[in-house]
Amino acid sequence: SVYVVTNSTHSITVKKVWKDSNDPARPVSVKVELQRKLESEEDTAYKKVAEAEFGVNSSPAWQYVFKGLEKQIRQAGENYQYRILETAFILKNGETIPVDNKDNIPAKESGGYTFPIHRREIS
């Protein structure tokens, strides 16, 4: 017998776009958290599966790719739903500023996701 194994993974590209006219107080990086749940579950079921920090020194700048993400749970064949939460800004002096996630930002399976700008006064 011959068995064919299909790769059931995908990638999600996350890109941070700033609309601050190159403000010198801009953080040097951001931290994000990738979460997932089954499509049939409530939003409260999201659980962290990965995290990343990326920024001005990333290649390409302000972009990160989560790779090898499962599309569905193998036993049941039910699809996963992913979302990205921006969790913190890292300032030039190394200080970490937590981000208040008022919006749950769903990750798109193709084309990635561009974060909205969380305008904060940083002193």
C-alpha positions as semicolon CSV with decimal commas, in nm:
position;residue;x (nm);y (nm);z (nm)
1;S;0,000;0,000;0,000
2;V;0,100;0,359;-0,063
3;Y;-0,005;0,636;0,172
4;V;0,003;1,002;0,075
5;V;0,054;1,255;0,353
6;T;-0,074;1,602;0,272
7;N;0,097;1,898;0,437
8;S;-0,185;2,079;0,612
9;T;0,007;2,382;0,738
10;H;0,021;2,747;0,641
11;S;0,198;3,069;0,737
12;I;0,071;3,401;0,870
13;T;0,266;3,717;0,793
14;V;0,236;4,000;1,044
15;K;0,343;4,350;0,945
16;K;0,345;4,659;1,167
17;V;0,269;4,979;0,976
18;W;0,335;5,310;1,152
19;K;0,145;5,627;1,062
20;D;0,336;5,865;1,284
21;S;0,553;6,064;1,039
22;N;0,864;5,882;1,165
23;D;0,818;6,004;1,522
24;P;1,158;5,982;1,701
25;A;0,978;5,840;2,008
26;R;0,865;5,536;1,806
27;P;0,947;5,204;1,975
28;V;1,228;4,991;1,829
29;S;1,019;4,673;1,833
30;V;0,680;4,522;1,913
31;K;0,581;4,195;2,079
32;V;0,291;3,993;1,944
33;E;0,113;3,677;2,051
34;L;-0,038;3,423;1,812
35;Q;-0,348;3,250;1,947
36;R;-0,578;2,983;1,807
37;K;-0,905;2,807;1,872
38;L;-1,131;2,569;1,684
39;E;-1,378;2,746;1,455
40;S;-1,670;2,597;1,649
41;E;-1,546;2,735;1,983
42;E;-1,630;3,068;2,145
43;D;-1,375;3,351;2,133
44;T;-1,293;3,287;2,500
45;A;-1,132;2,958;2,390
46;Y;-0,832;3,126;2,218
47;K;-0,501;3,000;2,359
48;K;-0,146;3,121;2,300
49;V;0,053;2,905;2,058
50;A;0,350;3,131;1,981
51;E;0,495;3,476;2,037
52;A;0,742;3,696;1,853
53;E;0,929;4,023;1,881
54;F;1,016;4,217;1,567
55;G;1,091;4,574;1,467
56;V;1,333;4,812;1,306
57;N;1,614;4,552;1,296
58;S;1,399;4,269;1,155
59;S;1,442;4,164;0,794
60;P;1,228;4,293;0,640
61;A;1,175;4,570;0,895
62;W;0,859;4,554;1,107
63;Q;0,754;4,213;0,974
64;Y;0,741;3,856;1,107
65;V;0,617;3,524;0,964
66;F;0,464;3,251;1,181
67;K;0,531;2,929;0,987
68;G;0,410;2,569;1,004
69;L;0,070;2,649;1,150
70;E;-0,177;2,363;1,142
71;K;-0,495;2,431;0,946
72;Q;-0,706;2,178;1,132
73;I;-0,709;1,942;1,425
74;R;-0,602;1,605;1,289
75;Q;-0,837;1,378;1,486
76;A;-1,160;1,568;1,412
77;G;-1,080;1,745;1,084
78;E;-1,211;2,073;1,229
79;N;-1,040;2,396;1,120
80;Y;-0,840;2,619;1,350
81;Q;-0,896;2,994;1,362
82;Y;-0,595;3,214;1,445
83;R;-0,563;3,566;1,579
84;I;-0,274;3,799;1,657
85;L;-0,258;4,024;1,961
86;E;-0,006;4,305;1,994
87;T;0,118;4,275;2,353
88;A;0,399;4,529;2,406
89;F;0,623;4,800;2,264
90;I;0,998;4,795;2,335
91;L;1,146;5,146;2,362
92;K;1,498;5,257;2,267
93;N;1,599;5,256;2,635
94;G;1,488;4,889;2,667
95;E;1,169;4,967;2,859
96;T;0,871;4,745;2,780
97;I;0,531;4,917;2,751
98;P;0,232;4,679;2,763
99;V;-0,038;4,729;2,496
100;D;-0,405;4,731;2,592
101;N;-0,579;4,506;2,337
102;K;-0,923;4,658;2,305
103;D;-0,971;4,484;1,971
104;N;-0,918;4,116;1,907
105;I;-0,735;4,123;1,577
106;P;-0,809;3,821;1,357
107;A;-0,519;3,696;1,148
108;K;-0,585;3,645;0,780
109;E;-0,468;3,315;0,635
110;S;-0,325;3,474;0,322
111;G;-0,158;3,810;0,284
112;G;-0,086;3,858;0,652
113;Y;-0,227;4,126;0,875
114;T;-0,142;4,492;0,921
115;F;-0,191;4,617;1,273
116;P;-0,390;4,929;1,345
117;I;-0,178;5,193;1,513
118;H;-0,211;5,216;1,889
119;R;-0,129;5,584;1,942
120;R;0,032;5,633;2,282
121;E;0,211;5,917;2,445
122;I;0,560;5,790;2,524
123;S;0,786;6,003;2,738
